[in-house]
Amino acid sequence: MTAKTFPQVRKSSLGKVDLSREREWILQHGDRYAGQWVVLSRGRLIGHTLDSNEVAAIVDRARAEGIAIPYVKFISEEREPIWMGWL
């Protein structure tokens, strides 16, 4: 199995951002992109890739389209349920 590499993550200087549309998109379409990086904006897919080295190019393309804050997410292939509670 190959190791996944992750791009550098920086905190936005623009403050709090509403990501509800991006979360909804992932709930509705995420299974189709399992194991891939997706770049979203306002609930719209900008691009996707298996290669973490290509994420920056997709983000650059989004910014060239005028998207100030593209949302980048790796969608895991392993969909495990969330366990909450005390043992």
N, CA, C and O of each residue as an XYZ file, in Angstrom:
348
protein
N       0.850     -1.181      0.000
C       0.000      0.000      0.000
C       0.891      1.238      0.000
O       1.894      1.283      0.713
N       0.531      2.235     -0.793
C       1.323      3.455     -0.866
C       0.886      4.435      0.211
O      -0.286      4.494      0.583
N       1.837      5.191      0.695
C       1.538      6.194      1.724
C       0.949      7.433      1.072
O       1.386      7.836     -0.006
N      -0.030      8.033      1.710
C      -0.640      9.275      1.233
C       0.175     10.451      1.739
O       0.584     10.475      2.900
N       0.411     11.421      0.878
C       1.067     12.649      1.309
C       0.032     13.753      1.283
O      -0.845     13.776      0.420
N       0.134     14.661      2.224
C      -0.845     15.718      2.357
C      -0.191     17.067      2.106
O       0.922     17.308      2.575
N      -0.868     17.958      1.367
C      -0.304     19.288      1.125
C      -0.307     20.125      2.397
O      -1.022     19.821      3.352
N       0.488     21.165      2.400
C       0.553     22.070      3.543
C      -0.788     22.773      3.722
O      -1.396     23.219      2.749
N      -1.239     22.871      4.951
C      -2.511     23.527      5.266
C      -2.214     24.832      5.985
O      -1.425     24.870      6.929
N      -2.861     25.908      5.525
C      -2.683     27.213      6.163
C      -4.032     27.712      6.648
O      -5.061     27.466      6.019
N      -4.018     28.410      7.765
C      -5.241     29.004      8.310
C      -5.616     30.228      7.481
O      -4.753     31.025      7.113
N      -6.898     30.371      7.192
C      -7.374     31.501      6.406
C      -7.253     32.803      7.190
O      -7.559     32.854      8.381
N      -6.813     33.835      6.520
C      -6.739     35.149      7.141
C      -8.069     35.902      6.997
O      -8.195     37.031      7.470
N      -9.048     35.284      6.354
C     -10.330     35.936      6.097
C     -11.363     35.696      7.193
O     -12.488     36.185      7.094
N     -11.001     34.953      8.231
C     -11.923     34.734      9.334
C     -12.846     33.558      9.104
O     -12.564     32.686      8.282
N     -13.954     33.537      9.837
C     -14.899     32.427      9.788
C     -15.595     32.361      8.432
O     -15.999     33.378      7.867
N     -15.723     31.135      7.927
C     -16.324     30.914      6.617
C     -17.453     29.897      6.762
O     -17.285     28.896      7.459
N     -18.589     30.127      6.125
C     -19.707     29.187      6.147
C     -19.414     28.051      5.167
O     -19.349     28.269      3.957
N     -19.240     26.851      5.689
C     -18.931     25.684      4.858
C     -20.099     24.711      4.770
O     -19.906     23.547      4.421
N     -21.301     25.169      5.080
C     -22.454     24.266      5.097
C     -22.731     23.675      3.713
O     -23.094     22.503      3.614
N     -22.569     24.451      2.655
C     -22.817     23.924      1.304
C     -21.776     22.891      0.913
O     -22.089     21.918      0.227
N     -20.536     23.099      1.348
C     -19.478     22.147      1.051
C     -19.722     20.834      1.802
O     -19.548     19.753      1.239
N     -20.121     20.931      3.062
C     -20.426     19.725      3.841
C     -21.586     18.954      3.215
O     -21.548     17.726      3.133
N     -22.599     19.667      2.782
C     -23.750     19.019      2.141
C     -23.333     18.334      0.841
O     -23.780     17.224      0.553
N     -22.480     18.990      0.056
C     -21.985     18.385     -1.181
C     -21.265     17.075     -0.879
O     -21.471     16.077     -1.569
N     -20.421     17.078      0.151
C     -19.665     15.883      0.517
C     -20.614     14.764      0.946
O     -20.403     13.606      0.588
N     -21.646     15.095      1.702
C     -22.624     14.075      2.098
C     -23.330     13.477      0.887
O     -23.569     12.270      0.844
N     -23.666     14.306     -0.096
C     -24.400     13.842     -1.269
C     -23.526     13.148     -2.310
O     -23.969     12.185     -2.936
N     -22.291     13.617     -2.509
C     -21.467     13.139     -3.621
C     -20.141     12.505     -3.209
O     -19.427     11.968     -4.056
N     -19.804     12.559     -1.933
C     -18.494     12.129     -1.471
C     -18.123     10.703     -1.830
O     -16.956     10.423     -2.105
N     -19.097      9.790     -1.835
C     -18.792      8.393     -2.138
C     -18.188      8.214     -3.530
O     -17.383      7.306     -3.736
N     -18.557      9.051     -4.472
C     -18.018      8.961     -5.839
C     -16.551      9.371     -5.915
O     -15.860      9.036     -6.877
N     -16.076     10.095     -4.902
C     -14.718     10.630     -4.918
C     -13.864     10.063     -3.783
O     -12.889     10.690     -3.369
N     -14.224      8.888     -3.280
C     -13.479      8.256     -2.185
C     -12.028      8.039     -2.603
O     -11.753      7.568     -3.707
N     -11.102      8.389     -1.707
C      -9.670      8.247     -1.985
C      -9.094      9.396     -2.793
O      -7.949      9.328     -3.238
N      -9.881     10.456     -2.989
C      -9.438     11.584     -3.803
C      -9.497     12.888     -3.004
O     -10.173     12.996     -1.981
N      -8.765     13.857     -3.515
C      -8.838     15.230     -3.031
C      -9.891     15.938     -3.867
O      -9.914     15.799     -5.090
N     -10.771     16.705     -3.205
C     -11.745     17.521     -3.930
C     -11.535     18.979     -3.541
O     -11.155     19.291     -2.413
N     -11.786     19.851     -4.485
C     -11.744     21.289     -4.250
C     -13.139     21.807     -4.581
O     -13.633     21.631     -5.694
N     -13.768     22.451     -3.591
C     -15.146     22.908     -3.712
C     -15.250     24.398     -3.445
O     -14.385     25.000     -2.809
N     -16.333     24.976     -3.950
C     -16.667     26.352     -3.615
C     -18.171     26.515     -3.712
O     -18.776     26.241     -4.748
N     -18.770     26.969     -2.606
C     -20.213     27.225     -2.554
C     -21.030     26.024     -3.021
O     -22.027     26.173     -3.727
N     -20.590     24.822     -2.614
C     -21.310     23.610     -2.963
C     -21.116     23.149     -4.382
O     -21.898     22.338     -4.878
N     -20.085     23.647     -5.054
C     -19.798     23.281     -6.452
C     -18.408     22.666     -6.529
O     -17.457     23.189     -5.947
N     -18.294     21.545     -7.255
C     -17.008     20.897     -7.449
C     -16.170     21.701     -8.438
O     -16.596     21.945     -9.567
N     -14.979     22.109     -8.010
C     -14.058     22.840     -8.881
C     -13.118     21.859     -9.562
O     -12.812     22.002    -10.746
N     -12.659     20.856     -8.809
C     -11.771     19.849     -9.373
C     -11.527     18.740     -8.364
O     -11.848     18.869     -7.183
N     -10.953     17.646     -8.853
C     -10.627     16.518     -7.981
C      -9.404     15.803     -8.543
O      -9.125     15.871     -9.740
N      -8.675     15.111     -7.657
C      -7.470     14.405     -8.069
C      -7.125     13.323     -7.061
O      -7.456     13.422     -5.880
N      -6.457     12.294     -7.546
C      -5.911     11.258     -6.674
C      -4.555     11.669     -6.119
O      -4.128     11.181     -5.073
N      -3.880     12.572     -6.830
C      -2.509     12.969     -6.516
C      -2.481     14.251     -5.686
O      -2.911     15.308     -6.148
N      -1.973     14.151     -4.465
C      -1.930     15.331     -3.594
C      -1.063     16.444     -4.172
O      -1.240     17.611     -3.821
N      -0.129     16.097     -5.051
C       0.730     17.109     -5.668
C      -0.029     17.980     -6.666
O       0.453     19.053     -7.030
N      -1.188     17.549     -7.110
C      -1.987     18.306     -8.080
C      -2.988     19.256     -7.424
O      -3.610     20.071     -8.105
N      -3.144     19.153     -6.104
C      -4.134     19.970     -5.395
C      -3.838     21.461     -5.570
O      -4.751     22.249     -5.816
N      -2.583     21.844     -5.444
C      -2.222     23.264     -5.565
C      -2.612     23.827     -6.923
O      -3.049     24.975     -7.008
N      -2.464     23.045     -7.981
C      -2.832     23.511     -9.318
C      -4.344     23.739     -9.419
O      -4.787     24.696    -10.054
N      -5.129     22.863     -8.795
C      -6.583     23.026     -8.805
C      -6.979     24.265     -8.002
O      -7.863     25.017     -8.412
N      -6.325     24.476     -6.860
C      -6.589     25.663     -6.046
C      -6.223     26.923     -6.824
O      -6.968     27.903     -6.796
N      -5.096     26.910     -7.511
C      -4.697     28.060     -8.333
C      -5.731     28.344     -9.414
O      -6.059     29.502     -9.675
N      -6.248     27.280    -10.049
C      -7.272     27.454    -11.081
C      -8.538     28.061    -10.470
O      -9.171     28.924    -11.078
N      -8.905     27.609     -9.270
C     -10.086     28.158     -8.597
C      -9.894     29.638     -8.303
O     -10.800     30.442     -8.519
N      -8.723     29.992     -7.813
C      -8.453     31.407     -7.520
C      -8.454     32.246     -8.793
O      -8.887     33.398     -8.776
N      -7.976     31.678     -9.894
C      -8.013     32.393    -11.176
C      -9.451     32.639    -11.631
O      -9.721     33.596    -12.357
N     -10.382     31.764    -11.197
C     -11.808     31.939    -11.504
C     -12.471     32.940    -10.564
O     -13.662     33.223    -10.693
N     -11.690     33.483     -9.606
C     -12.229     34.471     -8.682
C     -12.713     33.905     -7.363
O     -13.375     34.606     -6.597
N     -12.395     32.649     -7.082
C     -12.805     32.026     -5.833
C     -11.745     32.328     -4.781
O     -10.623     31.828     -4.862
N     -12.099     33.146     -3.797
C     -11.126     33.591     -2.798
C     -10.748     32.480     -1.826
O      -9.590     32.373     -1.421
N     -11.731     31.645     -1.446
C     -11.487     30.626     -0.434
C     -11.956     29.261     -0.941
O     -13.042     28.814     -0.569
N     -11.171     28.595     -1.775
C     -11.569     27.245     -2.182
C     -11.435     26.286     -0.998
O     -10.501     26.393     -0.203
N     -12.370     25.359     -0.893
C     -12.386     24.379      0.190
C     -11.737     23.101     -0.321
O     -12.171     22.545     -1.330
N     -10.704     22.634      0.364
C      -9.968     21.437     -0.034
C     -10.225     20.346      0.989
O     -10.105     20.574      2.192
N     -10.580     19.152      0.509
C     -10.896     18.041      1.414
C     -10.425     16.732      0.799
O     -10.641     16.475     -0.385
N      -9.775     15.903      1.625
C      -9.465     14.540      1.212
C     -10.611     13.666      1.684
O     -10.950     13.660      2.867
N     -11.206     12.927      0.758
C     -12.325     12.059      1.104
C     -11.778     10.649      1.296
O     -11.349      9.994      0.346
N     -11.804     10.208      2.523
C     -11.242      8.913      2.885
C     -12.010      7.779      2.225
O     -13.221      7.863      2.024
N     -11.286      6.721      1.892
C     -11.920      5.519      1.346
C     -12.599      4.721      2.447
O     -13.525      3.954      2.184
N     -12.145      4.900      3.667
C     -12.673      4.158      4.802
C     -13.758      4.980      5.480
O     -13.468      5.976      6.144
N     -14.990      4.567      5.315
C     -16.123      5.269      5.927
C     -16.540      4.502      7.174
O     -17.379      3.603      7.117
N     -15.950      4.868      8.285
C     -16.292      4.224      9.554
C     -17.320      5.075     10.281
O     -17.297      6.302     10.186
N     -18.216      4.428     11.005
C     -19.193      5.205     11.778
C     -18.502      5.983     12.883
O     -17.450      5.581     13.380
N     -19.102      7.090     13.258
C     -18.574      7.903     14.352
C     -19.127      7.351     15.652
O     -20.340      7.252     15.836
N     -18.232      6.997     16.539
C     -18.649      6.464     17.843
C     -18.477      7.564     18.878
O     -17.403      8.152     19.009
N     -19.541      7.830     19.603
C     -19.490      8.830     20.665
C     -20.059      8.223     21.933
O     -20.969      7.396     21.884
N     -19.528      8.632     23.044
C     -20.055      8.150     24.305
C     -18.938      7.788     25.270
O     -17.756      7.966     24.977
N     -19.328      7.293     26.388
C     -18.372      6.945     27.415
C     -18.398      5.444     27.593
O     -19.442      4.808     27.452
N     -17.262      4.891     27.899
C     -17.175      3.448     28.159
C     -17.048      3.196     29.628
O     -16.961      2.043     30.052
